[in-house]
Amino acid sequence: MVASKINKEIGIISAINGPVIKGKNMSSFKMREMVTVGEKQLIGEVIVLEGDIGTVQVYEETEGLKTGEVIIPTGRPLSLKLGPGLLKNMFDGIQRPLKKIQEISPVYIPEGIGLMSIDEKKLWDTTITAKLGDVLAEGNIFGLVQETEVIQNRLMVPPNVSGTVVEVVKNGLYTIEAVLVKIQDEKKEIKELKMAQEWPVRTPRPNAYRRETLVPLITGQRVIDIFFPIAKGGTAAIPGGFGTGKTMTQHQLAKWSDADIIVYIGCGERGNEMTEVIEEFPKLLDPQSGKSIMERTVLIANTSNMPVAAREASIYTGVTIAEYYRDMGYAVALMADSTSRWAEALREISGRLEEMPAEEGYPAYLPSRIAEFYERAGSVETLGGGEGSITIIGAVSPAGGDFSEPVTENTKRFVNVFLALDKNLAYARHYPAINWLESYSGYIKILSDWYEDNVAEDCIELRNKMLELLYEENKLLEMVMLVGEDVLPDDQRWILEIAKIIKVGYLQQNAYNKEDTYVPLEKQYAMLKSIEYLYEKGREGLKLGIPTSQLKDIDIFNQFIKMKYTIPNDDLGGIDRLKDDIDRFYDKLLKKYVD
């Protein structure tokens, strides 16, 4: 019935290889067309066409599928339904709501349940802002829906649609499929505007133009905000071996970053990690609103035991949802955990397609696929004239922590922030385990003006100075391993002492401490400035020949290590008192040596 309706031939399954099937009689099918496969009507997508033979990747388990069953075209690409109901929801890799699936089958995801999406029956309180006679262009706002307590869904004219308003409904309760506004285009054709719109996942949504990324994404994590900042609308990678804290770091960024919308993609991760996200996020209070963080979050879960083809599609699902909210004028932060599992899905499907493998078995097009994904980040002028952004932060899981493997190496080419997680730091319980020697941020230069205007004039200069001390400490530690610390001159031993404070008192951060889990920029700067003050006071003593053993006061050093816990985020008077203690101690010490 479907085939006759769209006047297309029906394909016949000729071979089955896991999630990849071959069919004959498919010459009239289109590349990237969505199809239904077999008696169960499994959802699939055409990925290869060679004359009469077509290849389809299936997004569901193919167990029980037989040759000779039919492949039915749908006439459209794999697309998402975008509208109110995305937030507070959790989807699988092809946007099927997991809560709804659980109602159908509590234990496992059954095959052939169809391409469900957001609730089409729920009524939304809708305010129509468009009026008769208004000329609406693509991206213009024609109505408003309070999607959650903290986020307003701005109903947009879909891309490539424009015209004059000829019919408008009254404000009231409507479903996402109700026609709210009718417009007449230049050809006198009537177009219907609904709350929901569809968009193919593999096609980036259009924007007016890209803007420069001049504002940082504030995360409350000191090692990121001050040392390796991420621009709002930028790209970042968090590579690290097993147990180094990739997921925990992304959780912290999802919880505390100052983005308006969070899209979290659990791509091929273990089920227990996604369970932790599901249980933890609703309980977490959003620091911006005091409500649950789920009020502005979309979760996409495609765990390691779910179909591998859907894992490959999951990051496109996530970034398409992110673009939808970006087009409303929101700042979106997208967390992909982990892109290595996504690349492994590419590798498995490529192997089943019998494609020529490249390095470590990955397909030759791996770099271009990674680039396509990160390219969809950015700060833009929307079609409607607003400002929106997508910041993409992808975790990478190199086997054995080897950063020279293909996924990490290629990701490094396309991101501007590289937050390298270190297993030695993780094993030493130093979290976030971001290695300050291997990490970098390409946004320092373009964000320097913002930091000078909004934090302090010398903020970037201070950051560079402290980073130089850490680099110097690394060289000195190599010498200490050979000859011991006792042979070092006092000025070098002082660098070792200050670097220890920077590492333990500043870069190490406790996600479970209410004062330390999120730290405002003002306190981050004040803490680092006080460490510099201690360093310079010690250098004054070194010029007078005071040995490091006397310059180091145990009580003051302990106060520095603990100030992240003892000094409240909303009262920085303790840092001033700490400086007074430094002055009293060193003034007394210097006077003793001068006299």
N, C-alpha and C positions, 0 to 999 in steps of 0.2 A: 504493500500500500504506500509506504514511504517512497519507494523507488519510482512508482508510477506518478506520484504527486510531483516529484521534482524532475521527472522525465530523464532518468539516468539508468544505465545498466547496473545490474547487480554483480559484484565480484564473487568468485568462488575460492575458498581456501584450498591451496594446493600443498602448503608445507607449514609446519609449526616448529619454531625454535625458541622455546621460552616465551618472552614477551614480544618476540619478533615473528610475524607470520608473513607468508607470501601468498598472493592471490592472483588468479588469472581472470581474463575478461574485465580488466580495469583500465582500459585505454581512455575512457571518458572521465575518469577520476582526476582530481586536481592535487598538486603538491600541497602538503600541509592541511589537507581537508580532513575534517573530523568524520569518522565512520563508526558504525556499530558492527560488531563482529559476532557471528555465530547465533545460535538459538537464544543464548542468554543476553544478547545485545550488549556485549562488552564494549567499552569506549576505547577507541583507538584513533591514530592519526597517520595519514599517508606520509611516508618519509622518502620513498624511492619509487619512481615510475620509469619502467623500461619497456616501451611498447605496450604490449598487452598485459605484461606482468607488473604487479605493484607490490610494495613492501609496506607493512603497517606495524607501528609499535603500539602495543596494547597497554593501557594504563591500569588494567586489573589482572588478577591471576588468571592464567590461561589453562589451568588444570581442567581436564574433561572436554576441552575443545577438540573437534574432529575435522579432518580434511573433508571437503565437500560441503561444509556449512557456508552460509552466505556472508558477504561483506556489503553492507548497505551504506551508500554515501548520504551525507546530510546537507551538502551544498554550502557548508560554511566551515571556516577554520576553528580550531580549538579556541574558545572564547570564554571570557569571564562575564558574569552579570555584576555590574557595579552599581551600588545604590545603598540606601540606608539599611543597616542590618549587618554590615561587615564588622564594625567595631563590637567588642565583647564576645566575638565569635571565634571558633576554632575550626579550621578546615583541613582537609587532606591536600595532597599535592595538586589536585585539579579542581579545587574549590568546592568540594562536597562537604557540608557541615557534619562534623563528627558527632555532635550531640544528636542530630536527627538520625544519623546512621545507627547510633546506639539504641535509639527507640525501636528501630526496625530489627536490629540484631545485636543484643547486649554483649555477646562474647567476641565476635569477629566481624570483619567487614565482608558482607556477602557479595558475590559477583552479580553483575547485571542489574544493579539498583538504579542505574541511570545517572544522568548528569544533573544532580540536584545542586542548588546554590542557596542564596539568601531566601528567607521566608517570603513567599509571594502572597500570603493571606493576611499577614500582620498589617494593621491599620496604623498609619503615621499621621500625627497632627501636622498639617501642612499649611504654610503661609505662602501664598502666591504673590510675588513682588512685581511680576510683569502685568502690564495693562494693555487694553485694546489699543491698537495703533502703534505700539512700541516696535521699533526695529531691533531684532535680536540677531547678533552675530555668534559664530561658534565660540564656545567658552563663556558666554554671558550667563549671569545668574538670573533665573526666572522664578525661583522659589526657595524656601528655607524649611528644613526639618530638623528638630532637635533630636539628633540620633542617639546621643547619650547625655548624661547630665552636664558633661563638660565640652562636648564637641557638637557643633552645628553643621549639619550636612547642607552644603550649598548646591542646590540643584542646577546643573549646568546644561546649556545647549550642547549637544554632542558635536565633536569635530566634523567639519564639512557640511554643517547644517546652518542655515540662516534664513531670515525672512521677517515678514511683518505679522504681528500678533492679530489673529482674527477671531479667536475664541479663548476664553479663560474660565476656569471653574472657580467657585467660591472657596474661601479658606475652609478647611475641615479635615476629616479623617479619610485617608485614601491608602490604597495598596500601592506597591511599587510599580505595578503594571497598569494602573489607572492613567488615562489620558488627562493631563492637567492643563496643557496649553496647546493650541493649534496655531501654526504659523503658515503663511503663504510665501513661497519663494518667488524668484524673478520669473520662473516659468509657469507661474500661477498654480503650482502644485502645492497641495496641503501636506504639511509635515506634522506629525503628532509628537509632542514632548511628554515623556513620562519621568518618574523618579529614577528608574533604572535605565542603564544603557549597557550595551554589550561592546566588548573590545577584544580582539585577538591577542593572546598572551605574548606572542613572539614579535609583535609590532610595537615599537615605542610610541607612546601617545605624543601628539605634537604639542609644541609650545611656540610662543612668539619669538623668543630668542633667549640664548643663555646669558646669564649675568656672571660677573666676577664674584668669586667666593671670598668675601671680605670680613666675615663674622665667624668666630669659632663656635663649635658645638661644645657647650659647657657641660662637663660630665661629673664634676665634683671629685674626680680622681686626680691627685696631684701630679703623678708621673705623666699623665696625659695632658691635662689642661696647661701646665706650665712648661714641661719638658718637650712633649711631642704632641702639640695640639692638632685636632682634626677640624677642618673648616666645615661650616654648615653648607651642605651641598657637595662635600668632598668624598673621598674614598679612602678606606683604611683596611689593612689586613692584619689579622692576629694569628700568626703561625706559632705552633708549639706542639711538642710531642705529647703522648698520653700522660695525663696527670699534671700538666703544667698550668691548668686553670683557664683554658680558652672559654669554656661555657660559663664559668663563674664571672670572668671578665665581661663577657657579653651581657650577662644578666645585670651586672652593675651598670653598664652603659644603658641598657634598656630601661632600668628602673630610674636612673638619676639624670640622664641627659635632658637638656632643655628643649627637645623636639616636641612638636604638638602631637604627633601621631607616631606610634611604634608599630612596626611590622616585624614580627619575629618568626623566622623560618627555621624549623628544626629539620634539617635536610639530611636524612640518613643516619641520624643520631640514635643512640640507644633509647629504648622506650622508657627506662627509669628516669633519664634526664628530662624527657618531655613531661613525664608525670610530675616531676618536681616543679617544672614551669607552670603546669596547669594548677597545681595545688598552691603554689607560692604567690603567683601574680595576683589572683583575686584578693588575697589577704593584705597585699602591700598597699599602703597609702601613698598616693601620688603627692609629692611635695608641692606641686603647683596648685592643686585643687583641694587636697585633703580627702578626696574620694579614692575608690579603688583604681589602681593603674589600668585595669582592664577597660575602664571607661574610654580610654584612648588607644587601645591595643588590639591588633589583629594577630592571631596565632595561626601558623601553618605548620602542621605536623606530618612529616612523611618519614616515619621511623625506619630503622634498618630492616625490619621484617615486612615492610610494605612493598608493593610492586616497584621494581627498579625503574621502569619507564616513567612512573608518576613522580619519582624522585628527581628525574631529569627535568620534568616540567615545573617542579615546585618553586624554583627560584624565579622563573618567569611569572608564575602566578603571583608571587610576593611582590615583585617589582612593578607589575601592572597595577596592583591594588595601591601601592605606594604612589605611583604616578597619578592615579585618580584623585587622591587626597592632595597631592602637590598642586594639581590643576585648580583646586578650590582656593589655593593660597596658603596652605599649611606647610610647615617644616616637618618633614617625615624622616625618621631614622629607621633604616632597614638593617636588621641583624640576620646574617646567613650563617648557620652553624650546622654543618661545615661544608665549604665549597669542595673540599677533597672528596667527600662522599658523593657529591654531585658529579665530580669528574670521574669517579669510579663507575657511576651509572653510565656515563658517556662511554667509558672504556668497555663495559660489558655489552652494551648495545652495539658498539662498533665491532666488537669481536664476533657477535652473532650475525652481523651483516657481512662478515668476512672481508672487512676493509683492511687495507695495508696498515699495520701498526707503526707508530712512531716511537719515540723514546719511552721506555718502560711500559710499552703496550698501549699507551694512550693514543687516541686518534690524532692525525696530523693537524686537524682543525681545533685542537684544544686551546691554543693561544687566542684564536679569533673568537671562540665562544666565551672565554673569560673576559676578553676585551669588550665584547658586546654587552655582557652583563654589567660591568663596572661603568661602561659608557652611559648607562641610563641614570647614573647619579648626576647631580648638578643643581645649581641655583638658577632659576629661570624666571622670565617674565611670562606669565600665563596668557593663554588666548583671551582671557577675560580682563587682562590688564593688571592683575595682581602679582604678588611675588610669592613663589613657592620653591621648595628645595627638597631633594632627596639625598641623604647621607647614607652611603652603603658601607657597612662594616662587616667584612667576611672573615670568618675563622678558617684557618687552614690546618689540616692534620697530617703533616708529613710523617711517613713511616719512620720510626726510630728517631724522630726529631731531626731528620736530615733536610736542611733548608735548600740543598742543591737539587732536590727532586723536581720533576717538571711542573707540578701544580704551584708549588711555592715560588719557583723561579719565574714562571710566567705571570703569576699574580703580582709579583714584585715589579714587573714591567709596567703594570697598568694602574697601580695605586700610588697615592702620594704620601701615605703614612704607613709605616711598617713597624708594628709593635711586636718585636720578637720575644716570645716567651722562652724562659731558660729553665731547664729541668733542675739544675743545681740550685737556683733560687727557690724553685718550688719545693724541692726536697728539704731545703733549709727553712721552710715555712715562711718565705718572704713573698707576700702577695700584695699587689699584682706582680707576678714573676716576670715583669718586663725588663729585659736586659738593656740597660742604658748605653751600652757600647755598640750593640748591633742594631738598635732601633733608630729611626729617623722620622722627621716630618718635613715634607716639602712645602708646607704652608707657613713656615716661620716668617719668611720675608713679607708675604702679602698680608699676614695677620699682625705684623709688628705695629702698624699704626693703630689698630684697634686696641691692642694691649697698652700702648702708650697713652691713649686717650681714656681708656676705661679702667685700667688697673693702676699702672704707675709708669712714669717716663722711662725708668731704668729697668722695667720688668724683663724684657728680652735680653738686655745686657747682663742682668743678674743671672738669668737662666744660663747664658753662655759661660759665664764665669764659674758657676757651680758645676757645669758639665765638664769644663776644662779640669777642675779639681778631680773629678771622677776619672777622667782619662789619665791624669797624672798618677792618681792612686793605683790604677791598673798596672802602669809601668813599674811603679815602686814595689808593688806586691811580687812581681816577677823577680826583682832583685832580692827581696826579703826571702823568697824561697831558696835562693842560692847562697846568700851570705848572712841572713838573719837581720832582724830589725835593729839590733844594737849598733851596727856599724853605720847606720844612716845618720846624716847630720840632722840637727834639731828642726830645721825648717821643713825637711821632708817628712819627718816623723809627725810634725804638726798637721801636714796635709793628710796623712793617714788617719789621724784622730778626727779631723773635721769631716773627711769623706765618710767615716763610720756613722757620724751623726746624720749626714745627708741620706745615707742608705737606710738606716734603721729608723731614724726619727722623722724622715720626710717621705722618702719613696715608698717605704713599706706602709700599707694602709689596711686597716681592719674592717672588713665588710660587716662584721657583726657588732661593732661598737657604734652606738647611736651618734656620737660626736665625730667619729672617724669615717663612717660609711659614705658620707657625703660632706665635702668641705667647700664652702664658698670661695670664690677667687680671692676675695679680700684677705681671708685668713691664709690661703695658700701663699700669697705674696709675702704677708707679714712674717710667716714662719721662716721662709727662705731668707728674707732680709735679716732676720735676727741671727740666723746661722752665719751669714756673711759678717755681721757685726762681731760675733764671737771670733771668727777667723781673723779679722783685721786687728782686734784687740790683742790676740795672741801674737800676731806678727810684730806689733809694737814691742812686745816683751822680747821677742827673738832678737830684735835689733840691739837690745841692751844686754844680750848674752844670757837671758834667762832660759834654762833648760826646759824642754817640753814636759818633763815630769812635774815641774812646779807650775807650769802654765795650765796644766789640766787639773781642774777642780772637779772631783767626783760628783759633788752635789749639783753643781751647775750643769755638768754633762748629763746627769740623770734627768734633770728638769727638761733639757732639750729633747731627750729621747721620749719623754712622757708628755710633752706639751700638746701633742695631737689629741690626747685623751683628757688632759687636765684643764685645758683652756677651751671654754665653750665657743661654739661657732658664732654666737651672737654677742659675745663680750670678749674683745681682744685685749682688755686691760692687762691680762696676765702676761702678755708678751712684753708690754712696757715694763712691768715689774721685773721680768726676767732680765731685761736690759739693765735695769737699775742694779740688780744683783751682780751682773757682769762688771759694771762700772765700779762698784764698791770693792769687789775682789781684785780687779786688775789695777785700780788706782793705788790700793794698798800695797800690792806686789811691786808695781813699778816704782813707787816712792821708796820702798825698801832698797831697791837696787840702785836708784839714782843717788840716794843718801850714802 
